[in-house]
């Protein structure tokens, strides 16, 4: 089984919350001259706070802060002692007696904490689950998904029928049973990681492997992550030599390649939506320096057509994707909606708009290349671009995993990741599972194919050129 890491856990809400809560506690004692922010009496932040749609409970005290996660089976601790570090990327917006609101430029959504009048009964010291008992851990695993996973119906899974597997669980087969259940979902944002037992299972790996191998044969078949990386590098080498003539630019972190295919057609390959800054605090500012450089080069080149290559994209920060999209926007538009599962219903379905940014936006003919490896924030980029009248998609459907990853921790310490949010386009269409791809069969071109490697060509770019030259 290959283990292709499609998207980084920097996007993981666990990390975001850890950074956020520390910042909350740190800034709660500072003065604030902003009249729009209500500052409560000293120490009023102490107590218990909840984010219901995430199943999270937080205890703030003078000594330390505890981060719990809850489900119908009980409560466990996700982090029992936050360590204050450098969290300059966060802006603390509101502190009131019963509500905390904070935001980060790396998140498209605010995070709202609601005060609990009393401690969650399941999270009392003698009730918190901290055990390696396989049955208890299975109960938590099953209930975490039962309570918070958003796509059982979409993925045609009757989750209730698997609850009885708890009677078969032992210490020896626990992760075998969990792995079987995770593979039912075929979800690139579902995972489990147990550092102590060296367990790392990615639900979407098998399906991705199948899709990537669909047009490969012989020695080109992908059997490992090393195989996949070798083919990606070989394909990238073909692009820069055969289509860019060996003349191209690349940012210092080697995330974006750009150049000219000819005097009239430019090319940009975006491999990730993260890793542009030296740390999280300058991630977006560093990205925008790169984007300014790219767009200036495109403008000065005088090209009237562009190939945007997202086939290599492994996701990252949604706001990084939106910053990139803004450079190709002709006007502000509502580009997508997002909601999270909340019990048997959902949170408010909130609209998100993208407007032009930077000194120059390219809004002429664009071919957007996509693949099964285009995931998460790469898919958000595609979602925002697909309805622009000057954009045509060529390639294969994207991965079909959009949700920001919700993390919970089992009583044995293993971290579980799952999809809790539903993204839709401006018309309300949801592309989870199916992904976003070309509108017609003529533009369906495999990302990886034996023929392309044998002939040292890229059929996706070839099809893009056919369209742009007509």
C-alpha positions in Angstrom: 0.0 0.0 0.0 1.5 3.3 -1.0 1.5 6.1 1.5 1.3 9.3 -0.6 0.9 12.3 1.7 -1.5 14.5 -0.2 -2.0 17.3 2.1 -0.1 18.5 5.2 -1.4 18.4 8.7 -0.4 22.0 9.1 -3.9 22.5 8.0 -5.0 20.3 10.9 -7.5 22.1 13.2 -5.6 20.6 16.2 -2.6 22.6 15.4 -4.7 25.7 14.7 -6.5 25.4 18.0 -3.4 24.8 20.0 -1.8 28.0 18.6 -5.1 29.9 19.0 -5.8 29.0 22.6 -2.4 29.9 23.8 -2.7 33.2 22.1 -6.2 33.7 23.7 -4.8 33.1 27.2 -1.7 35.2 26.5 -3.7 38.2 25.2 -6.5 38.0 27.7 -4.3 39.7 30.2 -3.2 42.5 27.8 -4.9 45.8 27.5 -6.9 46.5 24.3 -7.8 49.9 23.0 -10.1 48.7 20.3 -13.6 49.9 21.2 -15.1 47.0 19.2 -13.7 44.4 21.6 -15.3 43.8 24.9 -12.7 43.0 27.6 -14.2 41.1 30.6 -13.0 41.3 34.2 -9.7 39.8 35.0 -9.6 36.0 34.9 -13.1 35.7 33.4 -11.7 33.6 30.6 -11.2 30.8 33.1 -13.7 28.0 32.9 -15.0 25.7 30.2 -15.6 26.5 26.5 -17.0 24.5 23.7 -17.0 24.3 19.9 -20.0 22.0 19.4 -19.6 21.1 15.7 -16.1 20.0 16.4 -16.7 18.1 19.6 -14.2 20.1 21.4 -14.2 21.3 25.0 -11.5 23.6 26.5 -10.6 24.3 30.1 -8.8 27.5 30.9 -7.1 28.0 34.3 -4.5 30.2 35.8 -2.0 27.3 35.6 -2.6 25.5 32.4 -5.2 24.9 29.7 -6.6 21.5 28.7 -8.0 20.6 25.3 -10.6 17.8 25.4 -12.5 16.1 22.6 -15.9 14.5 23.2 -18.2 12.0 21.4 -21.1 9.8 22.4 -18.7 7.3 24.0 -17.1 9.8 26.3 -14.2 12.3 26.6 -10.5 12.1 26.0 -7.7 14.6 26.2 -6.2 16.0 23.0 -3.6 18.2 24.7 -3.2 18.6 28.5 -0.7 21.4 28.7 -0.3 24.1 26.1 3.2 25.5 25.6 3.4 29.2 24.9 5.3 29.9 21.6 5.3 32.5 18.9 1.8 33.0 17.5 2.0 36.3 15.8 -0.1 35.0 12.9 -3.3 35.2 15.0 -5.5 38.2 15.5 -7.6 38.1 18.7 -10.9 39.7 17.8 -13.4 39.4 20.7 -13.4 38.4 24.3 -16.8 38.6 26.1 -18.1 36.8 29.1 -19.7 34.0 27.1 -17.9 34.1 23.8 -14.4 34.1 22.3 -13.8 34.8 18.7 -10.4 34.6 17.0 -9.1 34.6 13.4 -6.0 33.8 11.5 -4.9 34.9 8.1 -4.2 31.2 7.4 -7.9 30.3 8.0 -10.9 31.5 5.9 -13.2 31.1 9.0 -13.4 32.6 12.5 -13.3 30.2 15.4 -16.0 30.7 18.0 -15.8 29.4 21.5 -19.0 29.4 23.6 -18.7 29.3 27.4 -20.2 26.2 29.2 -22.1 27.0 32.4 -20.7 23.8 33.9 -17.9 21.3 33.1 -18.9 18.6 30.6 -19.8 15.7 32.8 -17.8 13.3 30.5 -14.7 15.4 31.0 -14.6 15.2 34.8 -11.2 13.9 36.0 -12.5 10.5 36.9 -14.5 10.2 33.6 -11.8 11.1 31.0 -10.9 8.1 29.0 -7.2 7.3 29.1 -6.7 3.6 28.3 -5.3 1.2 25.7 -8.3 -1.1 26.1 -9.2 -1.9 22.5 -12.9 -2.1 23.0 -13.1 1.4 24.6 -10.9 2.8 21.8 -13.1 1.2 19.2 -16.1 2.7 20.8 -14.5 6.2 20.6 -13.3 5.6 17.1 -16.8 4.5 15.9 -18.6 7.3 17.7 -16.2 10.1 16.5 -17.2 9.3 13.0 -20.8 8.7 13.8 -21.0 12.1 15.5 -18.9 14.3 13.2 -18.2 12.7 9.8 -20.1 14.5 7.1 -20.1 12.1 4.1 -21.5 8.7 5.0 -24.5 9.2 2.7 -22.3 10.7 0.0 -20.0 7.8 0.1 -22.9 5.3 0.4 -21.7 3.9 3.7 -24.1 2.4 6.4 -21.9 3.2 9.4 -24.4 1.7 11.9 -23.8 -1.8 10.7 -20.1 -1.7 11.8 -20.8 -0.8 15.5 -21.0 -4.5 16.4 -17.4 -5.0 15.4 -16.5 -3.9 18.9 -17.3 -7.5 20.0 -14.5 -8.8 17.8 -11.8 -6.2 18.7 -8.7 -7.3 20.4 -5.4 -5.7 21.1 -3.8 -7.6 18.2 -6.4 -6.8 15.6 -7.6 -3.3 16.6 -5.7 -1.4 13.9 -6.6 -4.1 11.3 -10.3 -3.5 11.9 -9.9 0.2 12.0 -8.0 0.2 8.7 -10.7 -1.9 7.0 -13.3 0.7 8.1 -11.3 3.6 7.0 -10.7 2.1 3.6 -14.5 1.9 3.1 -14.5 5.7 3.0 -11.8 6.2 0.4 -11.4 9.7 1.8 -8.1 11.6 1.4 -8.8 13.5 4.5 -9.5 10.5 6.8 -6.5 9.1 8.7 -5.2 7.7 11.9 -1.7 8.1 13.4 -0.3 6.3 16.4 3.2 7.4 17.0 3.9 4.9 19.8 2.9 1.9 17.7 4.2 3.3 14.4 0.8 3.2 12.8 -0.1 5.6 10.0 -3.1 4.8 7.9 -4.5 7.1 5.1 -8.0 6.2 4.0 -7.6 7.6 0.5 -4.4 5.9 -0.5 -5.8 2.8 -2.1 -8.3 4.7 -4.3 -5.6 7.3 -5.3 -3.2 4.5 -6.2 -5.9 2.9 -8.4 -6.6 6.1 -10.2 -3.0 7.0 -10.7 -2.2 3.5 -12.1 -5.2 3.4 -14.5 -3.1 4.4 -17.5 0.3 3.0 -16.5 1.7 -0.4 -17.2 4.9 -2.5 -16.7 7.7 -0.9 -14.7 5.8 2.3 -14.4 3.1 0.9 -12.1 3.2 2.7 -8.7 3.8 0.4 -5.8 5.4 2.9 -3.3 5.7 6.5 -2.5 9.2 6.5 -4.1 7.7 5.2 -7.3 5.2 8.0 -7.4 7.8 10.7 -6.6 10.0 9.3 -9.4 7.2 9.6 -11.9 6.3 13.1 -10.8 9.9 14.2 -11.1 10.2 12.6 -14.5 7.0 14.3 -15.7 8.2 17.7 -14.4 11.5 17.3 -16.2 9.7 16.6 -19.4 7.6 19.8 -19.0 10.5 22.1 -18.3 12.7 20.7 -21.1 10.2 19.9 -23.9 7.6 22.6 -23.3 9.6 25.4 -21.6 12.8 24.8 -23.5 14.8 24.6 -20.3 14.1 28.3 -19.5 11.9 28.8 -16.5 11.7 30.5 -13.1 11.1 28.8 -9.8 10.6 30.3 -6.3 13.2 29.8 -3.6 11.2 27.0 -2.0 10.7 25.2 -5.3 6.9 25.3 -5.0 6.0 27.1 -8.3 7.5 26.9 -11.7 6.7 29.4 -14.4 7.8 30.2 -17.9 6.7 30.6 -21.6 5.6 27.8 -23.9 5.8 30.3 -26.8 5.5 34.0 -27.3 1.7 33.9 -26.8 1.2 31.2 -24.1 2.5 31.2 -20.5 2.7 28.3 -18.1 2.5 28.1 -14.3 2.9 24.9 -12.2 1.7 25.2 -8.6 2.7 22.2 -6.6 1.4 23.2 -3.2 -0.6 25.7 -1.2 1.9 25.9 1.7 5.5 26.3 2.5 6.2 29.8 1.2 7.3 31.5 4.4 10.1 30.8 6.9 7.3 30.3 9.5 3.5 30.6 9.8 3.6 34.3 10.6 5.0 35.2 7.2 3.4 32.4 5.1 1.0 34.6 3.1 3.2 37.7 2.9 6.0 35.5 1.4 3.6 33.8 -1.0 2.3 37.2 -2.2 5.9 38.3 -2.9 6.2 35.2 -5.2 2.8 35.9 -6.8 3.8 39.5 -7.5 6.9 38.3 -9.2 5.1 35.7 -11.3 2.3 38.1 -12.4 4.8 40.8 -13.2 6.7 38.3 -15.4 3.4 37.3 -17.1 2.4 40.9 -17.7 5.8 41.9 -19.1 5.9 38.8 -21.4 2.8 40.0 -23.2 1.2 36.5 -23.4 -2.6 36.4 -24.0 -3.1 32.8 -23.0 -2.1 30.8 -19.9 -1.8 27.1 -18.8 -2.3 26.8 -15.0 -1.0 23.3 -13.9 -2.6 22.1 -10.6 -2.0 18.4 -11.4 0.9 18.1 -8.9 -0.8 20.0 -6.1 -1.0 18.4 -2.7 -3.0 21.0 -0.9 -2.2 23.2 2.1 -3.8 26.4 3.4 -7.1 27.5 2.0 -6.2 31.1 2.2 -3.1 30.5 0.2 -5.2 29.0 -2.5 -7.6 32.1 -2.3 -4.6 34.5 -2.6 -3.6 32.6 -5.8 -7.1 32.7 -7.2 -7.3 36.4 -6.6 -4.6 37.0 -9.3 -7.0 35.5 -11.9 -10.2 37.2 -10.9 -11.9 39.8 -13.1 -14.2 41.0 -10.3 -15.3 40.1 -6.8 -17.5 37.0 -6.7 -19.1 34.6 -4.2 -16.9 31.6 -5.0 -18.0 29.0 -2.5 -20.0 28.1 0.5 -19.0 26.0 3.6 -20.8 24.4 6.5 -20.0 21.8 9.1 -21.9 18.9 10.4 -23.6 19.6 13.7 -25.5 16.6 15.1 -28.2 15.7 12.6 -28.0 19.1 10.9 -25.3 21.6 9.9 -24.0 24.9 10.9 -24.9 28.0 8.9 -23.9 27.6 5.2 -21.5 30.6 4.9 -20.6 32.3 1.6 -17.0 33.2 0.8 -16.0 35.8 -1.8 -12.8 36.3 -3.7 -11.8 39.6 -5.2 -8.9 40.7 -7.5 -5.7 41.4 -5.7 -2.3 42.6 -6.8 -1.3 45.1 -9.4 -2.2 42.8 -12.3 -4.7 40.0 -12.8 -4.6 37.7 -15.8 -8.2 37.3 -17.0 -7.7 36.1 -20.6 -7.9 32.5 -21.8 -6.8 30.0 -19.2 -6.5 26.2 -19.3 -6.6 24.7 -15.8 -4.9 21.2 -15.6 -6.2 18.9 -12.8 -5.6 15.4 -11.7 -6.5 12.9 -8.9 -3.5 14.3 -7.0 -5.1 17.7 -6.9 -6.5 17.7 -3.4 -7.9 19.9 -0.6 -6.8 23.5 -1.0 -5.8 22.6 -4.6 -9.4 21.6 -5.1 -10.6 24.9 -3.5 -8.5 26.7 -6.1 -10.3 24.7 -8.8 -13.7 25.3 -7.3 -13.2 29.0 -7.4 -11.8 29.0 -10.9 -14.1 26.6 -12.7 -17.0 28.9 -13.4 -15.0 31.8 -14.8 -15.9 32.2 -18.5 -12.3 32.3 -19.6 -11.3 29.1 -17.8 -11.4 25.6 -19.3 -10.5 22.5 -17.3 -8.4 19.8 -18.9 -7.1 16.6 -17.3 -8.9 14.3 -14.7 -11.2 14.9 -11.9 -9.6 16.2 -8.7 -9.3 14.0 -5.6 -12.7 14.8 -4.1 -11.6 15.7 -0.5 -12.3 19.3 0.3 -12.9 19.5 4.1 -10.5 21.0 6.6 -9.4 18.1 8.7 -11.0 17.7 12.0 -8.8 16.0 14.6 -9.8 13.9 17.6 -7.5 11.8 19.9 -8.5 8.3 21.0 -8.0 7.3 24.6 -4.8 5.4 23.6 -3.3 8.6 22.2 -3.8 7.9 18.5 -4.8 10.9 16.4 -7.8 10.5 14.1 -8.5 12.9 11.2 -11.8 13.1 9.4 -13.9 15.3 7.1 -16.4 17.4 8.9 -17.1 20.3 6.5 -19.0 20.5 3.2 -17.8 22.8 0.5 -20.1 23.8 -2.4 -19.8 26.1 -5.4 -21.7 29.3 -5.8 -24.7 27.3 -7.2 -24.7 24.9 -4.3 -23.1 22.0 -6.0 -21.0 19.6 -3.9 -18.0 17.9 -5.4 -16.9 15.8 -2.5 -16.0 12.2 -3.7 -16.4 12.9 -7.4 -14.0 15.9 -7.6 -14.0 18.6 -10.3 -13.0 17.8 -13.8 -13.4 18.6 -17.5 -16.8 19.4 -19.0 -16.4 17.1 -21.9 -14.7 13.8 -22.8 -12.3 15.4 -25.3 -10.6 17.3 -22.4 -10.3 14.2 -20.2 -6.5 13.5 -20.3 -4.7 11.2 -17.9 -2.1 12.8 -15.6 0.2 9.8 -15.8 0.3 7.4 -18.8 2.7 4.9 -20.2 2.4 6.5 -23.7 3.4 9.9 -22.4 6.5 8.5 -20.6 7.5 6.5 -23.6 7.2 9.4 -26.0 8.5 12.0 -23.6 5.5 14.2 -24.0 2.6 15.6 -21.9 -0.8 15.0 -23.4 -2.5 17.3 -21.0 -0.4 20.3 -22.1 -0.7 19.2 -25.7 -4.5 19.3 -25.4 -4.3 22.7 -23.7 -2.3 24.0 -26.6 -4.9 22.6 -29.1 -7.6 24.5 -27.4 -5.7 27.7 -27.0 -4.5 27.7 -30.6 -8.0 27.3 -32.0 
